[in-house]
Amino acid sequence: MSVCAIIPFYNELHTLETVVLNSLNFVNVVIAINDGSVDNSEKKIEDLENVILVNLKINSGKGESLKIGFEKALSLKFNKIITLDADLQHDPKFIPKIVNELENYDIVIGNRLKNLKSMPLHRRLSNKLTSFLLSLKTGQKILDSQCGFRGYSSSFLQCVKTSYSGFEAESEILVLGAKKGFKIGFVEIPTKYDSRKSKMRPFKTIVGFLKVIINK
């Protein structure tokens, strides 16, 4: 079985190397997408073995970084593809749990909503609302629509291509996948937040999400 992890990052100087090294304990290769970082984050991992580093000249958005990562993973013939964030919100030790569940589903998403104590209230409310709307849109029960810790089968990614470049691409891929009849599953993972400011811009993300709901 060949498994890779795609890790998009933007200015994650203090956490990137730890996430990459820990991920390599559970995957064959890490594909790290540098989304125009200006803090030299990429220097931390550019000489690591089994790491493919892709440097984007400008900050293009998480959706664009994932798209590039997916294309690279498919070109290298990986059959299971994991995505996780570079800020330590997602613990790589749960990668095997997601990989195992890909035997039963085409896409597997981490579900943090069983334990909400450390999730900020505004994120909790927005997640419940977007998950409810996506459940209606997809016809499948979406437990945690905003979690970026996911697993995809290569057959899913060969058929489902996103068009949005921001965080809304993670909602778009669920809608497009459901329309094509792919099965969406979930595994429980812990909720981890720190005091750093989120890179998600609430207004822009909400507008992008609504576009997905209306247009897709």
Backbone torsions as a table, in degrees:
resi	resn	phi	psi	omega
1	MET	NA	133.1	178.3
2	SER	-111.0	124.7	-177.0
3	VAL	-128.1	134.1	173.9
4	CYS	-125.9	160.8	174.6
5	ALA	-118.0	133.7	174.3
6	ILE	-103.6	123.9	-178.7
7	ILE	-124.5	98.9	173.5
8	PRO	-75.0	145.7	177.4
9	PHE	-149.4	149.3	176.3
10	TYR	-143.0	108.5	178.8
11	ASN	56.4	60.5	178.2
12	GLU	-120.0	51.8	-174.5
13	LEU	-56.9	-37.6	-171.2
14	HIS	-91.2	-9.6	-175.7
15	THR	-124.8	-21.6	-171.4
16	LEU	-56.7	-50.0	-175.7
17	GLU	-60.6	-41.5	179.5
18	THR	-61.9	-45.3	-179.6
19	VAL	-63.8	-43.6	-179.2
20	VAL	-64.3	-48.8	-179.2
21	LEU	-62.2	-42.2	179.0
22	ASN	-67.2	-35.6	178.4
23	SER	-66.2	-34.3	-178.5
24	LEU	-66.5	-13.6	174.5
25	ASN	-71.7	-15.0	-172.0
26	PHE	-127.6	-5.1	-179.7
27	VAL	-132.3	164.6	178.6
28	ASN	-76.9	-39.5	-175.0
29	VAL	-144.9	144.6	169.9
30	VAL	-106.7	127.8	172.7
31	ILE	-104.2	107.8	-176.4
32	ALA	-101.6	122.8	-178.1
33	ILE	-106.0	109.9	179.2
34	ASN	-83.8	105.8	-175.1
35	ASP	-86.3	56.9	175.4
36	GLY	75.6	32.0	-179.9
37	SER	-58.7	147.3	178.8
38	VAL	-118.8	9.9	-178.4
39	ASP	-109.7	13.6	-179.8
40	ASN	64.0	28.0	176.9
41	SER	-52.3	-40.8	-173.9
42	GLU	-60.7	-25.8	-179.3
43	LYS	-62.3	-26.9	-178.6
44	LYS	-67.4	-24.1	-172.4
45	ILE	-126.0	-1.4	-170.8
46	GLU	-66.7	-19.4	-179.6
47	ASP	-106.9	7.0	-178.4
48	LEU	-76.7	143.0	176.8
49	GLU	-72.3	149.1	177.7
50	ASN	61.8	26.9	174.2
51	VAL	-121.2	124.9	174.5
52	ILE	-102.7	116.2	-177.4
53	LEU	-103.5	124.4	176.5
54	VAL	-114.9	119.2	-178.2
55	ASN	-102.9	118.0	175.0
56	LEU	-91.0	139.5	-175.0
57	LYS	-70.7	-32.0	-179.7
58	ILE	-129.4	160.1	177.3
59	ASN	-71.1	108.9	-171.4
60	SER	-106.4	-10.5	179.1
61	GLY	107.6	154.2	-176.6
62	LYS	-63.9	-39.2	-179.7
63	GLY	-60.8	-40.7	178.6
64	GLU	-67.3	-41.3	178.0
65	SER	-61.7	-43.0	178.5
66	LEU	-63.6	-41.8	-179.7
67	LYS	-58.6	-45.5	179.2
68	ILE	-65.3	-41.7	178.5
69	GLY	-63.5	-42.4	178.9
70	PHE	-61.5	-44.3	-179.7
71	GLU	-61.6	-40.6	179.2
72	LYS	-66.0	-43.9	-179.3
73	ALA	-62.5	-42.1	179.4
74	LEU	-67.2	-37.7	179.5
75	SER	-65.7	-25.9	179.2
76	LEU	-93.4	3.5	172.7
77	LYS	69.0	28.0	172.8
78	PHE	-71.4	139.4	-178.4
79	ASN	-100.6	-12.6	172.9
80	LYS	-134.0	129.3	-173.3
81	ILE	-124.4	123.2	179.3
82	ILE	-102.7	141.8	170.9
83	THR	-120.8	138.4	175.4
84	LEU	-152.4	159.2	-177.7
85	ASP	-82.6	161.5	-175.3
86	ALA	-98.2	7.5	-172.7
87	ASP	-104.5	14.3	179.0
88	LEU	76.4	7.2	174.5
89	GLN	-67.6	-30.7	-177.1
90	HIS	-110.4	121.3	-179.0
91	ASP	-85.6	117.0	-178.0
92	PRO	-57.2	-19.1	-179.0
93	LYS	-63.8	-13.6	177.5
94	PHE	-90.6	-0.6	178.6
95	ILE	-56.8	-46.9	179.6
96	PRO	-58.2	-34.8	179.0
97	LYS	-63.2	-42.4	178.5
98	ILE	-69.2	-43.2	179.5
99	VAL	-59.5	-44.8	-179.9
100	ASN	-61.5	-39.7	-177.9
101	GLU	-71.6	-18.6	175.8
102	LEU	-68.2	-8.1	172.0
103	GLU	-71.4	-21.2	-175.5
104	ASN	-110.8	-19.5	-176.2
105	TYR	-134.1	163.4	179.1
106	ASP	-88.4	-30.5	174.4
107	ILE	-137.3	136.3	-179.4
108	VAL	-125.6	132.0	-175.3
109	ILE	-121.1	140.6	174.4
110	GLY	-69.0	132.6	179.1
111	ASN	-108.3	111.9	-178.3
112	ARG	-98.2	-2.4	-168.9
113	LEU	-83.5	3.6	173.7
114	LYS	-79.4	-24.0	180.0
115	ASN	-135.9	100.0	-170.2
116	LEU	-101.4	6.4	-170.9
117	LYS	-57.4	-40.5	-175.8
118	SER	-95.7	-0.2	179.0
119	MET	-84.3	126.7	179.2
120	PRO	-56.0	146.6	-173.9
121	LEU	-57.2	-44.2	-177.9
122	HIS	-64.1	-34.8	177.6
123	ARG	-70.4	-37.1	179.4
124	ARG	-62.5	-46.2	-178.6
125	LEU	-67.2	-44.2	-178.7
126	SER	-66.8	-35.5	-179.8
127	ASN	-67.0	-43.6	179.5
128	LYS	-63.4	-39.4	-179.6
129	LEU	-68.2	-47.7	-178.3
130	THR	-67.3	-35.4	178.2
131	SER	-65.4	-39.6	178.1
132	PHE	-63.7	-46.7	-178.3
133	LEU	-65.9	-38.5	178.7
134	LEU	-70.3	-31.6	175.2
135	SER	-62.3	-43.0	177.5
136	LEU	-64.9	-43.0	-176.0
137	LYS	-67.9	-40.3	-173.9
138	THR	-90.9	-20.7	-175.1
139	GLY	76.3	11.1	176.1
140	GLN	-125.4	152.1	-179.3
141	LYS	-74.2	111.9	179.0
142	ILE	-100.6	112.4	-174.2
143	LEU	-85.2	-34.9	-177.2
144	ASP	-149.2	93.7	-172.6
145	SER	-76.9	-20.4	-171.3
146	GLN	-99.4	-0.3	-178.9
147	CYS	-78.1	128.6	-179.9
148	GLY	-93.1	-0.1	176.8
149	PHE	-85.1	101.4	-169.9
150	ARG	-139.9	164.3	171.6
151	GLY	-129.4	140.1	-180.0
152	TYR	-128.7	142.1	169.9
153	SER	-80.7	152.3	179.2
154	SER	-64.2	-33.6	179.5
155	SER	-64.5	-35.4	176.0
156	PHE	-63.0	-50.2	-175.6
157	LEU	-70.0	-24.0	175.3
158	GLN	-69.8	-27.1	-175.9
159	CYS	-100.0	-24.8	-173.0
160	VAL	-111.6	117.2	-179.4
161	LYS	-123.0	125.4	-178.4
162	THR	-89.3	160.4	-179.8
163	SER	-118.8	-20.8	-179.1
164	TYR	-82.6	152.5	-174.3
165	SER	-106.9	-11.4	-177.9
166	GLY	-98.9	-160.7	179.7
167	PHE	-62.2	-25.1	-178.7
168	GLU	-63.8	-16.1	178.2
169	ALA	-62.1	-27.8	180.0
170	GLU	-73.3	-23.2	171.2
171	SER	-82.7	-41.3	-179.4
172	GLU	-56.8	-41.4	-176.2
173	ILE	-66.0	-29.8	177.3
174	LEU	-70.8	-43.2	180.0
175	VAL	-64.1	-47.0	-178.8
176	LEU	-65.2	-40.5	179.7
177	GLY	-64.5	-43.4	179.7
178	ALA	-63.3	-38.6	178.8
179	LYS	-61.7	-29.9	-180.0
180	LYS	-90.5	3.4	175.2
181	GLY	87.5	13.3	178.8
182	PHE	-77.7	149.4	-177.2
183	LYS	-94.5	133.0	-178.9
184	ILE	-108.9	125.9	179.5
185	GLY	-123.2	172.3	-176.4
186	PHE	-138.8	150.7	170.3
187	VAL	-130.6	144.3	-179.6
188	GLU	-75.4	132.8	174.3
189	ILE	-135.2	159.1	-179.8
190	PRO	-74.0	156.7	175.0
191	THR	-90.4	126.2	-179.5
192	LYS	-132.4	118.6	176.1
193	TYR	-133.2	148.0	173.9
194	ASP	-120.5	-172.3	-174.3
195	SER	-85.2	-3.1	-178.5
196	ARG	-70.6	149.7	-179.6
197	LYS	-69.3	134.4	179.4
198	SER	-68.2	146.0	176.6
199	LYS	-82.4	-7.8	178.9
200	MET	-76.4	125.0	177.0
201	ARG	-92.0	110.5	-170.3
202	PRO	-53.5	-49.9	-175.8
203	PHE	-64.2	-47.8	-179.5
204	LYS	-61.6	-39.7	-179.0
205	THR	-67.9	-40.7	178.5
206	ILE	-63.6	-44.5	178.9
207	VAL	-61.0	-43.8	179.2
208	GLY	-62.9	-41.5	179.1
209	PHE	-62.6	-44.2	-179.6
210	LEU	-63.1	-36.6	176.8
211	LYS	-61.1	-40.8	178.6
212	VAL	-63.6	-46.7	-178.9
213	ILE	-61.9	-40.0	-175.7
214	ILE	-81.1	-40.4	-168.1
215	ASN	-97.0	-20.5	-173.4
216	LYS	-96.5	NA	NA
